[in-house]
Amino acid sequence: MSQINVSQAPGYYISKWRKLGPVDIETATIWRDEMGFDNWLSIAEAGLFLDAAELVGLITPQFTAAQAATFSLVRRRMLGDTHLLNSIEDAIVICQTPETRDLVLEGRLRMEKGLVCFEMGEIETAQEDLNWAEVRLKSVAKAGREHDLSLLNKAAFHMAIGQQLMALQVYGDISRSEGHAHETIAISRLGASRIRASIGHMFDAARHAWNAHEHAILAQQVGMALEAGSLFIELSIGNQKEDAERMSIQVDNAKPRDIDEDAPILEVNPLDIIGVFEWCVERLPEDTLGEDRPDLRALISIASKLGKLAEVELFIKLMKQPNSVEDPMLAAICQAICEDETDKAKWITRLTELTMLTE
């Protein structure tokens, strides 16, 4: 299921700690308050995953009982413990006890319980817990980190059991104007774009991919922005129109439709496609190694379709160096789009080598 880092990402706190720390708890608290965090839990979780053990040791004594119980579960899950159901139920009791009550963490723990139940195959119980968690968190922490997680996990649950339209409805509950983290919006719009494309709603699919690209950029999630940008281009490349309104205007003018109302026809200004393509290419890693490179696969294929393969230095270099590729699917794409017969033969050889390695 989903994990997110919100726009006030705890990772920024960890970076500051590594640059200016270690410091005492008083100074650490001042930093925390300046960055807009109201407690230590999310920072401690980030510290756990980013190996900031000294920071974690400093702040965990500041936990409430409910936070300590939740953090213990996070630590155990990180260490590979899969027998968490009883501990989650015990932590929920702590969150419900009047002296240690925490409504937000109770909602989060019910979400965690739902995920564990799903993993155990208890689908009805999982759905009940995930629904309960989302309703609770919407009421006490709307658009906060825990609420965002609950929505994304609820959508992922529906996708996992084949309920695409239910997942689409959940993604629709993540409004771009109600304070949700940019990363949350980006993840939801990526999911919504793929669902819309699968049912033939191409305008909505392209619109969602555009929004996913924009919000991933705002969240400084370059990898996700590359994925969303590539998806937008793939959906739009066959629907270019020179005088089409710019996509930003089409997105702003989009509104809910009645059930009997026809969907808009997808028409995309070529300037939007080129703009997204150039943004993505400029941020591709120079290293072409790696056994799974969906970023390179998507963008070199797009470059070929746009007739820009010879305009991108990285791609010019890549097409001449088959041995710099470890991804068989990328090698197959390069072989297919290669026009030089000598180089094509080299790609065929490289693809054969990589295919034999994976057998």
HUCORCOR-V459508 format. One record per run of one state. SS is the DSSP state (helix for helix, strand for strand, loop for the rest). FROM is the first residue (numbers start at 1). TO is the last residue. If there is no record, write none. Layout:
BEGIN
ss: {SS;SS}
from: {FROM;FROM}
to: {TO;TO}
END
This chain:
BEGIN
ss: {loop;helix;loop;helix;loop;helix;loop;helix;loop;helix;loop;helix;loop;helix;loop;helix;loop;helix;loop;helix;loop;helix;loop;helix;loop;helix;loop;helix;loop;strand;loop;helix;loop;strand;loop;helix;loop;helix;loop;helix;loop;helix;loop;helix;loop;helix;loop;helix;loop}
from: {1;10;21;25;35;41;50;53;63;65;79;85;97;98;101;103;120;123;141;145;161;164;173;182;199;202;219;222;237;240;241;247;254;268;269;270;283;294;307;309;312;313;320;322;325;328;338;341;359}
to: {9;20;24;34;40;49;52;62;64;78;84;96;97;100;102;119;122;140;144;160;163;172;181;198;201;218;221;236;239;240;246;253;267;268;269;282;293;306;308;311;312;319;321;324;327;337;340;358;359}
END
